[in-house]
Amino acid sequence: MIWLKNVKLEVANREHQGMMETQTALFHLGIKEGKIVQQLPHTQSIPETTEEIYDIKGHLAIPTFKEMHNHLDKTYLSLGWKATKPVKNLKERLQFEAEELKGLAPTTKQRAKSMIEEILSSGSTHIRTHVNIDPYIGLKNLEGVIEALEEYKHAVTADIIAFPQHGLLRETVPSLMREAMRSGATMVGGLDPAGIDRSIETSLYETMNIATEFNADVDIHLHDGGHVGTYTIEKWMEHVEDSNWQNRTAISHAFCLGEVAEGKQAELADRLRENGVAIMSTIPLTKSLPPIRLLDDHGVKVHLGCDGFYDSWSPLGHGDVLEKVYKYGQITRRSDEVSLRDSLKWITGGITALTKTGEYKWPKVEDDASFIFVDAASSAEVVARRPKRVAVMNKGKVVYGSLWSTQELVK
């Protein structure tokens, strides 16, 4: 058993000079087998028989993050600087990527490991990665990504999505997708049933067919906009209902939800909630956003991710999913303590230290001992200022940075 002493936790709201602030206090946390087993106010003494004590020195503990939309197989990381080749259209981009990834295949594991390190350093201990499965690359990228994640299984968990980047309905892709599911992919992906596959009903049918065959969850890239996109979502929910696949699917990007009237948004949000269909967003600057606040108000689960970064699509970006919450705050002008603090839930899998009204929620005895330690006054400051992640602990193990032992510095 180990103890973390002087951990700053958020405990309540308090009003000060007409503004809401977050009240914090120091605690000692006892950890055993990756779980919190004791939680003491800092005024109480830690048992003298304790062998390992780490002084957190008043740093704030926040929940670890979940990177919920990523492409570990595509990055240029570890290969040195390389800008993105200009192309005329999406067709050219896809063709260039297909040819390039064949050449990069021998370095997939190396590049994926570099990306995992980048993501982990920002505080994410779960990665949902889409991996290209197509006639050009076959299963080579999948093999490299699985090997990379295996080396980091002590630090991160992962969803590995078989992703038909060049379309599900072409050539040998359906059989390759099934082979990918037999070879270590854990989820079924999809891409623009209208814009790429040119057959909404057939594409969605085949996606669900593979999912039910392998008892797998689904995450579909949907860039198709407006009413074409919302029609696709409605048809997908019919498949979810017919197959009893509630709480097992997600739509990534879903720009279309922000491109229809608010009444239609609310109608779709209610149906998404009823079927447990989550929405994943990367908070892009070039597209309309799904109506995150409306979705949240209607009980739809919303998650954020960085998408691919530094690859053939763009040289920009990095693995700090906290930046996505920050960017959303900028766009929607979130500035008060409570709304900033509450928005952290979109990168923690829904976990926040306090409820909106200030009741204590996290952490509690029997919770996983998974924390990010930062020098900040509150979660709201973390969102607004994006401080350095001093250390990351996942289920009782330090997976990034260092803790301060009473005896020595422990990594």
C-alpha angles and dihedrals in degrees: 000000000000133000130218108204129199096017113168112225132179110244110169150342119265131186118231125175092340095311132102115241134180117249117214137188138186122253141177114230123203114208130195129168091352096306135102105249100168135025119190132176110250090248089071121080124247112240111272092227091066111120100194124042125170120193110218089190096220097304114154117252117217129173118274116257133248118219098209104180121039144133109217093175098060107053125113091211113138092023098085128248120333127160122215120270112241116240135183100232147349093277091058092045092053093047092049092049092049093055094041096050090055088060093043095048095099089059098046095109093046093048094044091052090054090052092048089053090051093049093045092051089060092054105264114139096173125056127190105199129184113211123199114249109182144129091269102052102021109186098328095104091046091054092052095046093049090051092049094049091048089061090053099042089115090060110030141027120212149198110215112203123198099226122196095207093174096043136292098238100056130100114311098345098112091054091044090051090053091048089051091053090052090048101055110291109132102195138037120239134198139188132212103318089200105033099040108018094034091213116080099185096044094045094050092044092054092045092054091041091059092043094054092043090058098029088238136151120243136226117182125195105224117184095150106117141217121359093345088061096044090047087054091052091049092050090048091053089053088058090047091052095044092049096039089237095148117154091014105089142067139189116218121211096355093184088166091073089067093048101063133071118286092246090058090046091055092047092052092044091057091050092046089053093048090054096040093239110161126210121224119199134181094196095236121191096216101056138051112268127234108254095262097176092050092046090049092049089052093051099254114149111242125191132179133216141175096235115207117335133192096011141111090296098053140348090214132095140039139220101275105118088183086074089065091058089046091051092048089051090053093049095047096034096238105176111144123096098248099047092046092049094046093051090067087078091077090070100035100057090260098310119137129165093233138022117246089263093051105260116148114255111155145081108016137163111286092028118123112270092239117139145153112216117211138166098246141118095229146343088269090061090047090057095043099041104025096215124201115279102240095189140348123213122192117192093334097316125106105234099170133023125355141288124216111247122199084233107031145341108283124203 
